[in-house]
Amino acid sequence: MRRSDALPYVGHAVDSALAVRKPAEMPHDAVLVGWQCGFEPMFVAVWSYFGCAICPDEAIEIACDYLDEIGWFNGPVREPDYVIQ
C-alpha cells in the first residue's frame, strides 16, 4: 500500500510523547502504522514530538501502546499489517 492510499484511513494521530493529536496536524514524515479491519485498514500516524525522524519500530510501539490504552484491540495487542514511512 502506498502512503497516498493510506492517508484517508488515518483514524488516530499521536506524537512520541503520546499526546493525542489531530490527523490534520500530521507532518510529512509521520510513520503510518496500520491494521487491516475487515475490508478497510485503520492507520495511526506517529511522529516525533521533537520534530526529528522516528524509526518504524518506535512508531509501532507508540501506536500499539496508544490503541491498547484506548481499548481498541479486542484481545492481545497484535502486530500491525502495514508500516509506511
Secondary structure, DSSP 8 states (H G I E B T S, - for coil): --HHHHGGGEEEEEETT--EE-GGG--TT-EEEEEEETTEEEEEEEE-TTSS---HHHHHHHHHHHHHHTT-SSSS----SEEE-
